[in-house]
Amino acid sequence: MASITNNATYGYKWENILNYNFKIAKDHEFGLTGVTSWSKNQTEYSYAAAQGQQLTSQSFWKLSAGTQKQSLDSDFKQTQSKSYAARINYNFKGRYIVTLSNRWDGVSHLAVGNKWDSFPAAAIAWRISDESFMEKKSGLAF
């Protein structure tokens, strides 16, 4: 029996992140973030086999000379994905914090019309430990 298998796979990814922070007056801080990502993966596969070659010298170079079972198989797969994300952070006096973000993801191997989706998020926070009423008073500690 003789068989030949060929397999070639490659993939690559490209990502970028951009951050920009700034203040307005002394109490308002902003942070902006943008993200892009792109990836591609590809696999090629082929297989051929045969049994019953009459001469040893024919084995891999003359699979069609096999007098018994012959087998062929091949495959090709390719996928791509793209992602984008944006985030805005805001804080007032370092105590009150708001974050808004969204991510958009697209992949090639999903069904037509369903390749992209969006994932929004929001958060708020209060740094209560920075409030004046949380300071130590009359020997009480928090």
SULZI-V703488 format. One line per field, one symbol per residue. ss: DSSP state (@ for helix, = for strand, . for the rest). burial: b if it has 24 or more other ideal C-beta (glycine too) atoms within 12 Angstrom, else e. Layout:
BEGIN
ss=???
burial=???
END
This chain:
BEGIN
ss=.=======================...=======================.....@@@....@@@....=======================...============........===========.@@@.@@@..=..=..
burial=ebeeeeeeeeeeeeeeeeeeeeeeeeeeeeeeeeeeeeeeeeeeeeebebeebeeeeeeeeebeebeeeeeeeeeeeeeebbbbbbbbbbbeeeeebeeeeeeebbeeeeeeeeeeeeeeeeeeeeeeeeeeeeeeeeeeee
END
